[in-house]
Amino acid sequence: MNTTLLLQLLVNGVIVGALYGVVAMCFVLIYKASQVVNFAQGEFVLIGAWACWWLVTSLNLPFWISFPFCLLFMSLLGVLVQIVVLRPLIGEPVISIVMVTIGLSIFFQALLRWIFGVFTQPFPPVFATQTVSILGLNVESAYLMSLAISIVIMAGFAWFFKYSRFGLAMRATAFDQQVAQSLGVSVRQVFAVAWAISAVVSALAGVVVGLVSGVSASVATVGVKVFPAVIVGGLESIVGAVLGGLIIGLLEGLAQFFDAEYLHFGNLITIAPFYAMLLILLIKPYGLFGSKNIERV
């Protein structure tokens, strides 16, 4: 057994899993606020990557200036999408809103292909060294940046929901929108902030993926990879989203190792998270931390 390769893939799995967990929190955030699953989440990841790449390559701005501007742009985009596209659908059946998010996904994909083309575009060198050696293991500098920011975001989410006034308002809205509104909470404002936060965090993931492997339409598949993490952890649990992301990241590392060393399927890393999702749902249909909703019919 190639122990060094296994450790390398497990370390990468933990780092990538933390990134998955952060994006999974965006799914949970929007679902808790509006009871909608955002199927355009992967496109937010892609838009963030392209926006940062354009600022760096076309305007020749340093990455450390482009990155905050990219996040600001994505927050405005998230609010704009919520106000223009989704706010008129408040009160409509959930399936209508879900179909709109699918339409947004298709629209953004087509628009970005038209603007930026279909070929992968690499980021200019950002770090002095592309990889860092840690205990004999080579780790991408972008992944280390991602891990540090992911930890900060997770801690920020925990503080935001537990102590901030707006976080408490968001929790109240997630529990019951009508009761929250009767207590003076602006449900529309909560929805807009939820979409802004979701867009910003998704952009972070897109930039990291773009730094490692270049920017192309395939970056949007992060949204698909994160979906098993959301389901595994539970669609209503922030903690479950983080744990689900780590599980999926580690599972991808293990799948890549066993595929390379023994099985030689070639695509095990792609399908393994979905098999894990099905297995866990057979045992716990609501996910590891999901809440059971029992309704009388």
N, C-alpha and C positions, 0 to 999 in steps of 0.2 A: 504493500500500500504506500502510495506517495503522500506521506504525512504533511510535507511542506505545502504541496498543492492543496490538500484538504484544508489546512489552516488558512491559507491565502484566500480560498473561496469562502470560508466561513466568516472571516473578517470582512471581506467585501460584502457578504450577505447581510451582516449586521448593519453595516453602514448604509447599504442600499435599502434595507428593511426599515431603517429609521426614516429615510426619505419617503418610502411608501407609506409609513405610518402618518407622516405629516400631511401628505396628500389625502390619505384616507380620512383624516380629521375634517378635511374640507367637505367630503361627501356627507359625513355625519352632521357637520355644522348646518349645512343647507337643509338636510332632511329634518333635523330637529327643529329648525326654525319654521320651515314651510311644508314639511311632509312630502317633499319632492326629491326624487333621485335625479341628480344633474348628470345626464349622459354626455354633456359637452365639457366635462371636466378635463378630459385629455386634450381638448383643443385649447383650453386656457393654458395648459402646460406648454403647448406648442407656440401659442401667441407670445407668451413670455420669453421663450427662447429666441424667437425671431426678432422681437423688439429689442432685446439686449444686443443681439448680433448686429442688427442694423445700426444701433447707436455707436457700437465699437468700430464697425468697418466703414460705414458711410459717412458718419460725422466725425470719425477719428477721435472720439472721446475715450479717455482711459476707462478701463473696465470698472474701477472702483467708483467712478462717477456715473457711468452708464447703468450700473446695477440698481442704485437707488431710484434713478429716473424711470427705469423699467418697472420697478415695483409701484411707483406713483401712477404711471400710465395704466397699469393693470388694475389698480384700485378704482380708478375712474371708469375703466371699461366695465368692471364688475357692477358698479352702481348704475351705469348707463344701460347695460343689458337688463338689469332688474327693473328699472323704471320704464324703459321703452317697450321691452318685449314681454316681461313677465307680470308686471303690475296690473295691466289690463285684464289678466286672466285670474285675478284673485276672486275666489268664489266659484270658479269653474271646476268641473271634475278633474281629479288628479291626473287621470290618463291624458287629458288634453294638454296639461302642462308638461308631462313627460314627453309627449310627442313633439312639443315645441322645442324642448332641449335637444332631442334627436335631430330636429331640423336645424337648430343652431350648429350642432356638430358638423353636419354636412355642409352648411353654408360657410363656416369658418375654414373647413378643409379646402373647399374649392377656391375661396378667396385667397388663402395663403399660397396655394399652388400657383394661382394666377400672378400674384405679386412677386413671389420669391423663386418660383420654378420648382422643379421636382428633384433636383440634385442636392446631395448633401454638401453643406457649406461649413467648413471648420472655423472655429474661433481662432483669432490670433493668439499667440502665447500670452497667458495671463500671469502665470506663476514663474518664478525664477527656476524652479525645478518641477517637472511634471509629476514626478513620483517621489515619495518619501519612504525611506527604509525604517521600519519599526520592528525591532526584534527579528531582523532578517527577512521580514515580509515587505513587499513593495506595495504601497498604497497610493492611489491617485491623490494629488494635492486637492483637486476639486472635490473628491469624496470626503476628505478631512474637513474642508470648508463646509460641505453639506452637513456632516455630522454635528459640527459645532453649532451651526445655525438651526438645525433640527432640534437639538436639545434646548436651545434658547426659545424656539417657538413652542415646544411642548410645555416648558415652564411658564411661558407667557399665556398659553391657553388655560393652564391650571389656575393661574392667578386671575385671569380675566373672568372666568366663569364663577369663581368662588368669592371674589372680593369687589370687583368693579361694579358700578351701578348699572352700566349698560349690559354687562355679562349677566347680572341677575335678571334684568329685563328680558334678555334673550332666553334665559332658562324658563322664565314665566310664560313667554310666548310659545315656547316649545311644548309646555305642559298643557296650556289651554289658551288659544288665541283670543277668544271672546272674553274670558275672565281677565286676561292681561290688559286688553283694551279698556275694559270697564274700570281698571285701576289706574288708567292714565298712560299706559305704555303705548307708544306709537309703533304699531305692528309693521307699517310700511317702512319706517326707519330701521327697524330690526332686520327686515328682509334685505334692505339695501346694504347694511353693514355686513351681514352674513355673506352676501355675494362678493362684496369688496374684499373681505378677508380671504375668501376662497380663491379669488383670482390672484391675489398677491402671493399666497403660499404656493399655488400651482406654478406661478412664474418662477419662484425659487427652484422648484424641481426641474422645470424646463431648462433653466440656465445651467444647472449642474450637469444634466444629461448632455446638453449641447457642448459644454466644455470638455467632456470626456470623449464623446463619439461624434461630434458635429451636429448641425441642425438640419433636420429634414422632416418630412411628414411622419416618419416613423416615431418621432419623439412623442406624438400623441398617444402611442400605444401604452404609455405609462398609465393613462387613465384606465385602460383595460386591465393592465397588470394589477392595479390597485384595487379593482373591484372585488376580487376574491378576498383581499385583506379586510375590506369593509364587511363582507358577508360573514367571514370567519369570526371577526371580533364582535359583530353585532351592529346593526345599522343605527342604533340609537346610543351607542356608547363611545365616548371619546377615548377612554382607557382601552376599550376593545379595539378601536381603530389602530392605536399605537402597537398593541400586542399583536394584532393581526398582521400589521406591516412587517414586524420583526419576524414573525413565523414564516410569512411568504418569502421574505428576503433570505432567511436561512435555508428554507426549502429549495429555493432556486440554486443556492450555492451547493447544497448536497446533490441536487439533481444534475447539475453541471459536472460535478466530480464523478459520480457513478456512471454518467453517460460517457464521459471522456475515458474513464479507466476500464469499465467493464461492459456496459450495455451497448454503446455505440448506436443509439437510436437517432441521434442528431438533433432532435427537437424536444427532448425531455424537459429542458428548462422552461419551455413555453407551456407545456400541458400540465406539468406537475402541480402548480398552484390550483388549477381548476379541479383536479382529482382530489386534492386535499380539501377544497371547499365542499365538494359533494360528500366526502366522507364525514366531515364535521357536521354538516347539515343533517345527515342521516342520524347522527347521535344527538345533536342539539340544534333543532330546526331554527331557533332564533339566534344562533351564533353563541360564542362563548360568554358574552356579556349582554346579549340582547334581552329586552324585556318581553314577557309574554303578553300578548294582547288577546283577551278572550271577549268575544262579542256574542250576544244572543241574536239569533236569526228567527 
